[in-house]
Amino acid sequence: MGIDNSLHPCDPSKVVLNFSSVTLPHRLRTLLAFGLDFCLPVYRINFSTYYLGFERLISGVRRLGTTSDQMEAINSIKGLAHKFYHGFNKSKVFSSIIQAGDIALLKSFGMRQDIVVCRPDKGKGVVVLDRSRYLKSMMTVLSDVDRFREVKESIQSYTLRAEDRINRFLREMLTKKIIERDTYQQLTASGSAPGILYGLPKIHKPDFAANHQCRPIFAAYNIPSYKLASFLVPKLSELTKNEYTLENSKEFSQTIINVPDSSNFFMCSFDVSNLFTNVPIHETINIICQQLFKVNGDTYLNMNLRTFKKLLELSVLNSFFIFNNILYNQFEGLGMGLPLGPTFANIFMCFNEKIWLDQCPANIKPFLYRRYVDDCFLLFKNRDMAYDFLKYLNSRHPNIKFTIEEEKSSCLPFLDTLVHKGSSFSTSVFRKGTFTGLGMSFFSFCTHKFKLNSLMTLIARGYTVSSTYHFSIQK
């Protein structure tokens, strides 16, 4: 049929980065080059996963009532579920590039205990590390006694106590009619578990091969406070914006191209070092309360100051996780992956940057300052002003330190945008040095909708970020 089953989307040597002592066979590297998001063909249906989806659908129908039509719909759903499960025939599953032996090869590789396979911190790809080096790197992060503490209590009792603290407070608010029963049921913690901490290798660092630095990521979707924290995110959204914040790269592009006389400015970007882990939790809670409760007796979401402050504390001070089978508690800073992490970081920066810029001496104040979370874009009249302003900012708060990146050859990358300084400012799509070209493969076993959306997103990004048609078609 002319089908080449050795096809792969990208050069494996660029996508698969092996920093381990294990030699990867050629076929394994080719398979890994499809990326960790590649959906493999299903030769055997997972019973629990399959029926869980139907159970959720049936639960949703039952919540609508128990009329004869709804019961008929439920029975039809059950019939279809059984029909397709028992009628599944693996011999009819066809893949032009993946064979049954490839599945066995990947499973065997994934079961190895001496390595860790993960995606990189920046960009897409597959990184293979020796487990011993990976653990050493992560333990360096966890050795910070000012932020992390090992918990000696059993996982079950510690989790149940955290659940109980949250649920008792919710029951108290329900009794006082501060929240409705629907909200109470939505936020009640049950069946919780500790978060999972893992690290993403910072392969963009020039000394990564020697030091194996990893960015800690907190998978917190099952911790007791997750639903409570998620509930608060939209309620606090107005405090995460000010005249200096950016919504996305589209807004940034529109802002910068409207600045006149580009040749008169020096471009640079500031980056807040480890913003999430350095956000002072109690100070940020006080900032939130100060802004929401400006007058004695004010209420917010039907809560007084004391009640709302307690709600915030329960949402962010119950962060605990497992790493390498050891339970830890994070009592200062916020992990990346927590629902309120970006919200607290933005609120803290919004409040303070306004003060810092208002109090800044006029002779070093930037002409333009815009920020997206921990990345700032600035325009100055000259280079010396930029470094004087950097020194000024780094003296404002003990937790917050900035680093600087200067323009090079009249260009400066910011977010996923490259700013060009010519007769005027222009923008184009920027790709980091870790860009591999890896994307959603057409051969991935997922719906065509996902594949098309992936492609359309990239096309839309090119036209949205690029200020000229010439730049948009280049990428």
N, C-alpha and C positions, 0 to 999 in steps of 0.2 A: 504493500500500500504506500510505500515511500515514506513511512513515518520514522523519524529519527528519535529513538528513545534516549539519546544522550544529550538532548537539548537542555540547556540551563539558561536562566535569565541574565546572569552576570558572570564576570570572571571570578571563579572561586578564590583565586589568590587575593582578590580585593575584598570579597565579602566575608570569607572565613579567615579569622585571625587567630592563629594557634600560638599561644604563649605558654603552652604546657610542655611537658617532657614526653607526651604521647605523640606518636606518628600517626597521622590520619591517612587512611587509604584513599586512593583517587576517587572511587565511587562514593565514599562517604562525604568527601569534600564537595562533590558535585551535588549530592542530595542536600547538604547543609546550605549550599549557595542559594537555594530557593527561599531561605529565611525562616525564622522561627514562627512567623505568622502563616506560613503555607499550610493549607488544609490537606491532609493526606486522604487518599481514598479509604472509605470505610468497608472493611471486609467482614466486620462483626459488630453488631449493634450492642451498645452498652445498655443493658436492661434499665438500670436506675435512671440514667440521663435521659433516655428515650421517654419513659413513662412520666418522669417528673414534669416535662413540658406539658403533657396532656392533663396532668393533675392540676397544674396551675390554671390552665384554660377552664377546666371544669369548676374549680373553686371560684373563678371570676363569674361564671354563669350562675352558680348557686347564690352568690351575693345579690343577684338581681331579683331573686324570688324563687318560688317553687311551683309555678304554674305548669299546666300539662305541656305547653309548648316548650318550656325550658327543660322539663324532664325528658322530653323527646329529643331535644338538642343534645343533652348530656349523654343519653343512650347512643345517639348517632356518633358522637365523638369517641366514646368507648369502643364502639364497633370498628370505626376506622383505625383506631390505635392498634387494636388486636390484629386486624386484617393485614396491615402493612408490616407489623412486627413479625408475625408468623409467615408472611409471604415473602420475606426478604431472601434473596438468593445471591450469595456472594459471587457466584460464577458469572453473573450478569454485570458485575462491576468492572468497568474498563477504564484504564488510564494509559495514555500514550507514552508516558515517561516513567511512571512508578510501577514497579513489579512487587509481587508478594515478598520476594527475597530482600527488597529494599526496606520494607517495613521491619523485618526481623533484624536487619543490620542496624537500623536506627534505634530499635528497642534495646538491643545489646549494648550499643554505645551509651544510651541514656541511663542504663543501670550501673555504669561504672561509678565506683565510690571515690576514686582518686582524682577526679576532675570535676569542674563546674562549667556548664555550658550556659551562656546568657547573651543578651544583646548588649551593645555598648551604650555608654551614657549619652553620647551624641551621635546622631545618625542611625542608620539601620545596618545590621550585619549580624554576624555570629562570632562570639569570642569564646575561646576555650582556654581555661586556666587550670593550673594545678590546685587542687582543693587546699593543700597546706598553705600556699601563698595567698589564696583568697581569704582563708580564715585569719591569717596573720594580719592582713590589711584591714579587715572588718573589726578585729579585736583592738586595733589601734584606735579606731573611732570610738568604740565602746569603753575604752579605758579612761575617757574623760569623766572624772568623778563629779564634776560640776553640772553634768547633764544626765548621766545614766547611773542607775543603781541596780545591782543584782538583787532579785527577790528570792528570799529563802523559803517563803511559804509555798505550799503546793499550788499548782496551776488552777486546779478546780476550786479550791477555797478562795483564792485571790480573785478569781473571775466572778464567783458568786457574790463576794462582798462588794465588788464594784457594781454589779447588777443591782444589788439591794440598795446601795446608796442612791442610785438613779431612780429606781422604782418607788422608793419611799418618798422621795421629793416629788415625783409626778403624782403619786396618790394624794399627797398633801395639797398640791395645786388643784387637783380634781375636786377634792372635798371643799375647798374654798371657792370653787367655781371660777378659777383663773383660766383654766383650759376646758375645752369640751371633751366629752368622752371619746369621740372619734380621734382627737389629737392625742389623748392619753393612750389609746390602744395603738396608735401609729408609732409612738415614741417609746413604749415599754420595751425594756431590754429583756430578752430571753434567748436561751440557746447560744449565748455568746462564747467567744474564744479569744485568746490573745492574738494580737497582730503577728505578722511574720515579717522579720527584717531581712532584707537581702541587699546586695550591692551590685551596682552597675559599673563596670570598668571604665575608667577615664582614659581611654586609649588616645585621646587627642593631646594628652600631656606628653611633652617630649621625653620625659624620664619614666614613662609608664613601664617599659620593659624591665627596668631596675627596681621600681618601687611598688608597682601594681596598685595604684590608688583606686579606690572604689567610692562611688557616691551611695550613701545609705538610703534605701527606699523602704517606706513603711507600708506594707499591705494591711490596711486597718479596717477592711470592710466588715469584719465580724466582731470587732471589739464592742463592749457594752455601750460606749458613748457614741458610736457611729451614727445611729439614727438621730440622736439628739443634736449632734454637731451638724449633720446634713440639713436638719430642720432650720438651723440658725443661719446658714449661709445666705439664702436670699433675704432674710430679715435684716442682715447687716450690710447688704450690698451698697447702699448709698454712702456708707462711711469709707468705702474703698476707692472713691473717686474724688479728684479735685482738678484744678485747672492744669495740672502738670501730668496727669496720668494718660496713658494711651490704652485704647480698647484692643487694638490689633495693628498689624503692619500696614493695613490699608489706610488707617487714620494717620499713621506716621508718615507714609508716603505723601499723602495729601497735604500734611502740615509742612514738610520740608521743601516741597517744590514751590510753595507759595512764599518762601523767604527770598527777598530780592538781594542783589549784589553778593552773590556767593563768594566771589574772589576776596571779599573783605573779611572772611571769617576763617577761623581755625576750628576744624572738626575734631571731636574726641568722644569717646564713650566711657562711662564709669560703670563698674560692676560692683555690687555689694557682696563682699566675701561671706559665703555661707549664711545668707540672710535667714532662712527658715530656722536653722538651729540656733541662731543668735537673737531671735525675737524674744524679748523679755515678756513672759506670759502675764504676770501680775500687773506690770506696767501697762500692757496693752488692754487688759480688762478694765483698768482704771480710766484709760483714754476713752474706751467705748462708753462706759457709764457716764463719764463727764460730758460727752457729746449728746447722749440720748436723754439724760436727766439734768437739764440745765437749771431747772427751778425746783425747789423743795416741793415734794408732793406730786411731781410729774410721774406719769405711768407710760409704759411701753409694752405693747402686746398684752395689755391688761395686767401688767406686773409693776410693782414698785421697784425702787432701786435695789433693795436688799434681795428680793426674790430673783430679779434678773441677773444680778451679779453671781448669785449662787448657781443659776442655770449655766452661765458662762464657765464657771469654775468646774462644774461637773462635766462639761463638754470637752474641755482641753486638759484637765489635770488627771484624767483616767487613762493615760496612754501607756500601755504595757505590751510587750512583744516577746517572742521567742527567737533566739538566734543560737544555732548549734546546740539545741536542746536545753538551753538555759533561759530562764525567765528574767526579763529586765523591765524596769520602770523608767520612763523618761519624765523627769520632773522640771526641766527647764528647756526652753526652745521647743520647736515644733518639727516633727518629722515630715519629710516629703511623702505624701500619700494620705495624710490626715485631711478630712473634709475642710476643716477650718484653717489649715495651714496657709494657703494663699490669701484668705480673707484677713487673718490676723496680721500677716506680713504687710499687706497693702494698707490696712488701717494704721498700723504703726508708722509706716513710711509716709503716708498721706498727712498724718498729724504733724510729724516732725519736720518733713521737708519744707512745709509751708513756713514754719517758724525759722528754720535755718536760712531759707531764701529771703525772708522778710528782714532778718537781722544781718544779712551778708553785707559787708562793705561794698559800696557802689563801684569801687575801682577794680574789683575782682568778680563781680556778679556776671553770670553768663547772659548772653543775649537771648539764647533759647535753651530751655531745660525741659526735657520730656522723659518720662519713666514708664517702663513696662515691667512690673514686679521688681526685679533686682537689676535690671539693665537700664541705664540712663544715656540719653543722647544730648550732647551739649555743643553750643556754638559760642566761641569767644573771639575777641578782636585779635588776640595773639596767643602764642603757646605759653608764655610766662603766666598769663592770667589763669590758664587752665590748671597749671600746677599749684598756683597760689590758692585757687578755689578748692582743689583736691586736699591740700593741707588744712584748709579751713574746715571742710566737711569731716575730715578724719579726727578733728578735735571736738566734735559736737557731742558724741555719745560713745561710751566705752564699749558697747556691743557692736557698733556699726563702723566698719572700715571699708573704704572704697579702693579699687584699683583702676588704673587708666589704660586705655588703648588709643593711640594717636592715629590720625589719618596717614595713609601712605600713598604716594603718587596721586594725591588729590582724590582718594577714595577711602571710604570707611564702612565696614560691615556693621549693621545693627539689626538684631533679630534675624529675619530671613531676607533682609533687604541690603543691597549695596548702594550706598549714596555716592554719587559722582559730583565733583565740584568743577564746573567749567564756567561758561558765561552765565549759567544759572545752575541750580541744583536739579539733579535728575536721579531717578532710582531704577534699579533692576533687581532681579531675583539673585540672592546670594546663596551659595552652597559652601558649606564648611569643608575643610580639608579632609574630614572623615567621610565625606559623601561617597557612597558606593554604587549608586544607581539602582539599588535594590528597591523593588516595589511589589505590588500585588501581581503575582504571576497569573497568566491566563489559564494555566493548567491547574491552579488551586481548586480543590473540591469545595467551592462555596458558590452561592448564587451569582448570576451574571450582574445583578444589581450592584453588589459590592465592588466588582471589578470595574464596572462602568463609572461608579461614583468615585473610585480611586483615581481614575484617569481624568474625569471632569474636574475634580478638585485641583489637580496639578495645573490643568489648563487655565482654570479660573484664577488660580494664584498668580500665574504668569502675567495675565492681563491686569489683575488688580494691583499688584505690587509695582509693576513696571510703568514708568511715567511716559514712555514712548513706545510706539508700535515696534520700532527697531529692536529695543531691548526685550520686548515680550516674545518675539519670534526667535531670538537668540537662544532662549532657554526652553 
